[in-house]
Amino acid sequence: MFELSLPKLVLIALVVLVLFGRGKVADLMGEFGKGVKSFKQGMADETTSQPVAPPPSQIAANPVVPPVVTPVNEPINHSQG
């Protein structure tokens, strides 16, 4: 299968540099780094924020149970009339 070895990675890096230029790649990597830093900071803020209150109980203390309706065995009248 396809394996990324060190020579292949160097070749890919050279092709990217030739196509986009050193300045554009540096800007792109800087923006990528800022995004990763912002993501990590957001994750850290989420864990240090106030604890989340548990949601209110979905089950009432005295639940209302509907009555059970049992079917009555009645003969079915199929005549149209």
Residue pairs with C-beta under 8 A, 6 or more apart in sequence:
16 25
17 25
20 28
